[in-house]
Amino acid sequence: MAALATAEACDTNAALLASGDLRVLQPTFQIYGQCRAFSGSIVTLKVFEDNVLVRELLEIRGEGRVLVIDGGGSMRCALVGGNLGQLAQNMGWAGIVLNGCIRDVDEINACDIGVRALASNPLKSNKKGIGEKHVPVYIAGTWIRDGEWLYADSDGILVSKSELSI
């Protein structure tokens, strides 16, 4: 699938932007991973300093989807590391957008997926299995729902209620 340029998508979809059917995430994310541009249907997850459910979802075939994780913006530990980055690549996920931290930056940068996160932190997370899958999450100034579409490139991240045409 050809990449959709986020700037062009904003320019050509003024009505969707005005209605809120297309939203631009605030530019708070760092870019990691080999894929600078990625897109796909969204799977949402809400956790806090606990990555058990992150692994559970990434163990499911991604089929080109994007995992959007609301980690509460915590900067105290990492929710995704090199092993989970490799798992996401192996299972066919297009990318991960994380309102929180990653670790093993060099390993994640070697993975053939797109990753956006707030920062890196070498401390691993808790392992309690607490969180919620497939729920609306509020990240970077907008609500994001399971099944919506995410488009990311070097210019930013867009979320759309439906798939955009290129």
C-alpha positions as CSV (number, residue, x, y, z in Angstrom):
1,M,0.0,0.0,0.0
2,A,1.4,3.4,-0.9
3,A,2.0,5.8,1.9
4,L,-0.5,8.6,2.4
5,A,1.3,12.0,3.1
6,T,-0.3,13.5,6.1
7,A,0.3,17.1,4.9
8,E,-1.4,16.3,1.6
9,A,-4.3,14.5,3.5
10,C,-4.8,17.6,5.5
11,D,-4.8,19.9,2.5
12,T,-7.3,17.7,0.6
13,N,-9.7,16.9,3.4
14,A,-10.6,20.3,4.9
15,A,-14.3,19.2,5.4
16,L,-13.2,16.1,7.3
17,L,-10.9,18.2,9.5
18,A,-13.7,20.7,10.1
19,S,-16.2,18.0,11.1
20,G,-13.7,16.2,13.4
21,D,-13.8,13.1,11.3
22,L,-10.1,13.6,10.6
23,R,-8.0,14.7,13.6
24,V,-4.3,15.8,13.9
25,L,-2.5,14.5,17.0
26,Q,-0.4,17.1,18.9
27,P,3.3,16.8,17.9
28,T,4.5,15.2,21.1
29,F,6.0,12.0,19.7
30,Q,9.5,10.9,18.8
31,I,10.0,8.7,15.7
32,Y,11.5,5.2,16.1
33,G,11.6,2.1,13.9
34,Q,12.5,1.6,10.3
35,C,9.2,2.7,8.9
36,R,9.0,6.5,8.9
37,A,5.5,6.3,7.4
38,F,2.9,3.8,8.3
39,S,-0.9,3.5,8.4
40,G,-3.6,1.0,9.4
41,S,-6.7,0.3,11.3
42,I,-6.4,1.0,15.0
43,V,-6.5,-1.3,17.9
44,T,-6.6,0.6,21.2
45,L,-5.2,-0.3,24.6
46,K,-5.2,1.6,27.9
47,V,-2.6,0.6,30.5
48,F,-0.4,2.3,33.1
49,E,3.2,1.2,33.8
50,D,2.2,-2.4,33.0
51,N,2.8,-4.1,29.6
52,V,1.3,-7.5,30.0
53,L,-1.7,-6.6,27.8
54,V,0.7,-5.0,25.3
55,R,2.4,-8.4,24.7
56,E,-1.0,-10.1,24.6
57,L,-2.2,-7.9,21.7
58,L,1.1,-8.0,19.8
59,E,1.0,-11.8,20.0
60,I,-2.2,-11.7,17.8
61,R,-1.6,-11.3,14.0
62,G,-1.5,-7.6,13.3
63,E,-2.6,-7.8,9.6
64,G,-1.3,-4.3,9.0
65,R,-3.0,-2.7,12.0
66,V,-1.6,-0.1,14.3
67,L,-1.6,-0.6,18.1
68,V,-2.4,2.7,19.9
69,I,-1.4,2.5,23.6
70,D,-2.5,5.0,26.1
71,G,0.2,4.6,28.8
72,G,-1.1,7.6,30.7
73,G,1.9,9.6,29.5
74,S,4.1,8.0,32.1
75,M,7.8,8.7,31.8
76,R,8.7,6.5,34.7
77,C,9.2,3.2,32.8
78,A,9.0,1.7,29.3
79,L,6.0,-0.2,28.0
80,V,7.6,-1.5,24.7
81,G,11.2,-2.8,24.3
82,G,13.2,-4.5,21.6
83,N,11.5,-7.9,22.1
84,L,8.0,-6.5,21.7
85,G,9.2,-4.4,18.7
86,Q,10.5,-7.6,17.1
87,L,7.2,-9.4,18.0
88,A,5.2,-6.6,16.4
89,Q,7.2,-6.9,13.2
90,N,7.0,-10.7,13.1
91,M,3.2,-10.7,13.7
92,G,2.6,-8.2,10.9
93,W,1.7,-5.0,12.8
94,A,2.2,-1.8,10.8
95,G,3.1,0.3,13.8
96,I,2.8,1.3,17.5
97,V,1.8,4.7,18.8
98,L,2.6,4.9,22.5
99,N,1.6,7.6,24.9
100,G,4.5,6.6,27.1
101,C,8.1,5.3,26.8
102,I,10.0,2.7,24.9
103,R,13.4,1.2,25.7
104,D,16.0,-0.8,23.7
105,V,16.0,2.1,21.2
106,D,18.6,0.6,18.9
107,E,16.7,-2.7,18.7
108,I,13.4,-1.0,18.0
109,N,15.1,1.2,15.3
110,A,16.3,-2.0,13.6
111,C,12.6,-3.3,13.4
112,D,10.7,-3.0,10.2
113,I,7.7,-1.2,11.8
114,G,6.8,2.3,12.7
115,V,6.9,3.4,16.3
116,R,6.0,6.7,17.9
117,A,6.6,7.2,21.6
118,L,7.1,10.2,24.0
119,A,10.7,9.2,25.0
120,S,12.9,6.3,26.0
121,N,13.5,5.0,29.6
122,P,15.6,2.0,30.4
123,L,13.4,0.8,33.3
124,K,11.0,-2.0,32.5
125,S,7.3,-1.9,33.4
126,N,5.2,-3.9,35.9
127,K,3.8,-7.2,35.0
128,K,0.3,-7.3,36.6
129,G,-1.9,-7.6,33.6
130,I,-4.0,-4.5,34.5
131,G,-5.6,-2.4,31.7
132,E,-8.4,-2.2,29.1
133,K,-8.4,-3.4,25.5
134,H,-10.5,-1.9,22.7
135,V,-11.6,1.2,24.6
136,P,-11.6,4.8,23.5
137,V,-8.3,6.5,24.6
138,Y,-7.5,10.2,24.8
139,I,-4.0,10.9,23.4
140,A,-2.2,14.1,22.2
141,G,-5.4,16.2,22.3
142,T,-7.9,13.8,20.7
143,W,-10.0,10.8,21.3
144,I,-9.0,7.7,19.4
145,R,-11.3,4.7,19.0
146,D,-10.8,1.1,18.1
147,G,-11.4,0.6,14.3
148,E,-10.5,4.1,13.3
149,W,-7.6,4.7,10.9
150,L,-4.2,6.1,11.7
151,Y,-1.7,7.7,9.3
152,A,1.8,8.6,10.4
153,D,4.8,10.1,8.6
154,S,7.6,12.5,9.4
155,D,5.1,15.4,9.4
156,G,2.8,14.0,12.1
157,I,0.0,11.7,12.9
158,L,-3.6,11.7,11.7
159,V,-6.6,9.8,12.9
160,S,-9.6,9.3,10.7
161,K,-13.1,7.8,11.4
162,S,-12.8,5.9,8.1
163,E,-10.0,4.9,5.7
164,L,-8.8,7.7,3.5
165,S,-8.2,7.3,-0.2
166,I,-4.8,8.1,-1.6
